[in-house]
Amino acid sequence: MANADFSQKQNSTSGGFDAGSYREQKQPEQAVPLTPLQQKLAGLEAKLPAALSTRAAALALSVVVMLAAFLGFGSAKLRSRYNEVRKWYTVGVAADNGYNLNEELTTRMNTAANIITTAGSTLGADNAEVQAAQSALSDFTACLEAVQNGGRSQAPTSLPYYQGSTMHALYQANEVLGSRIDQLYAKLQEQAADPMKMGAVQGQYGQFNSAATIIGTLKYNDAVYDYQKETGGFPASVLGAIAGVKEVEPFA
């Protein structure tokens, strides 16, 4: 009789696992931090209908957002530049060493008024030269106030030399005032005992003409023309319109 084999056969399909069957659990991918612009794009994409949530739509949206950012930044820079340039009239450009149009034109207005007052006392208020100078001064004052702060004693549009630009009208009014004051002063010299010694009115006339000489040497117009070239092309002109930038005019 054969000997029975009472040994237990090992089950090769046990329910446990051995070291060879162990696999390391997959680690979740680490999230990449988004930039503020990417966060904004993600928020906008989440609000889109499902039909629009495609790669092409996301790309188009990113282009729109970046274009908007470019326009906003560019128009802000132009606005800042415009605010700087428009101050040249009152503070002057760097090349003019502290001289400026507003101050010299105001000197012209004040000294002209003093000369007319003296002439009115000497020649009479109904004198033709006095009246012509007074009319020119009224026009000049209206244009100067319009350029300075919008206030005016009369509308510059009523002046014969107004062509749509208050600065051009001021330039023309200044030319006319200079001519009328010259004629008035010459009339005063005719009445003076010594045309070369006319007291206070001679000093006022000297200041009146000195201001004109300074205005003729200012670099204001050159700076304005350079600025116009800088902002007149594309895309600066478009960005300027978006920012509400107005034209800066030369004194001419």
KABEL-V189595 format. One line per field, one symbol per residue. ss: DSSP state (h for helix, s for strand, l for the rest). psi: psi as a letter, one per 30 degrees, with the letter a starting at -180 (. if undefined). burial: 1 if it has 9 or more other C-alpha atoms within 8 Angstrom, else 0. Layout:
ss->???
psi->???
burial->???
This chain:
ss->llllllllllllllllllhhhllllllllllllllhhhhhhhhhhhlllhhhllhhhhhhhhhhhhhhhhhhhhhhhhhhhhhhhllhhhhllhhhllllhhhhhhhhhhhhhhhhhhhhhhhllllhhhhhhhhhhhhhhhhhhhhhhllllllhhhlllllllhhhhhhhhhhhhhhhhhhhhhhhhhhllllllllhhhhhhhhhhhhhhhhhhllhhhhhhhhhhhhhlllhhhhhhhhlllllllll
psi->kkkkjgkkkkjfhlfakafffkkkkkkkkkkkkkleeeeeeeeeeffkleffileeeeeeeeeeeeeeeeeeeeeeeeeeeeeeeffeeffllefghfkleeeeeeeeeeeeeeeeeeeeeefkfgkeeeeeeeeeeeeeeeeeeeeegflkflkfffkfgkhfkeeeeeeeeeeeeeeeeeeeeeeeeefkejffjgbeeeeeeeeeeeeeeeeffkgeeeeeeeeeeegfakgeeeeeeefgklkkkli.
burial->000000000000000000000000000000000000001010001001000010001100110010000010011101100100101111111001001111111111101111110111001110101111110111111111111000010001001001000111111111011001101110111000000001001101101110110110011110111011001000011011101010000110
